[in-house]
């Protein structure tokens, strides 16, 4: 090895070491700023800041979008309670009086072409049964979604043809709205609705009597309204539903809003973790008629389980 080699060799070592150290320091700094490295076609790497919706960003979505520890995906038990045939029930319900931790989750104004199927996937994963108050024109447009609801154990209620305020209509107008929606549901599923929900919650004693006597439907209101139609964000919707829930509660949301569907995994898992059990509206009413709830195995619900759900 001549003198030239002796001079060059240490220089190369120094250059390689400095380059490696510099890259490591840069990568650490980038990581601290929330930047990630994404391999692109051809083997090159591009530095992109974490940005929602960026195709070149590799990021891990925080559980429920808030960095909270993931709750295990809960599973609602199979609950054998007959449905339908609500004769002898009250004309209107906002909740059902009981101490047991049963609740009904209800979705209004659908079905929606993409939101409702996504929601049904979430419910199926957790064996949660819900009640859908569908608008007749939407039911007519998406009968296959209604069939899926029934096939997966959900319940469908009458929410009128075009979502008007029924208190502003004549009796003939009310009948037209109710008949259209009922007929659309039956045409799609073969299963007639047994409850209805007045759009906007607009009702009166006279209207409730008319609907109850002519259709047999109790008018279903709600005990919890997270005002998801104002789009306050998924976390807010989830918090309002969970904090407002109580035994015999009827929870109102809308499956036409994407953010509402985004709120459902957290909502469902938190309520299941608190000991709540989901049933359809007609099942909830029948539990109230019994004067108490039963577990899926037919055993009486214990007080300790009730307390854990409060």
JORAMO-V849238 format. One record per helix or strand of 3 or more residues. SS is the DSSP state (hx for helix, st for strand). FROM is the first residue (numbers start at 0). LEN is the number of residues. If there is no record, write none. Layout:
{{SS & FROM & LEN} {SS & FROM & LEN}}
This chain:
{{hx & 2 & 30} {st & 34 & 5} {st & 44 & 5} {hx & 62 & 3} {st & 101 & 7} {hx & 114 & 12} {st & 130 & 4} {hx & 135 & 6} {hx & 142 & 9} {st & 154 & 4} {hx & 165 & 3} {hx & 170 & 19} {hx & 198 & 3} {hx & 204 & 11} {st & 217 & 3} {hx & 227 & 3} {hx & 233 & 11} {st & 248 & 6} {hx & 257 & 16} {hx & 280 & 10} {hx & 302 & 7}}
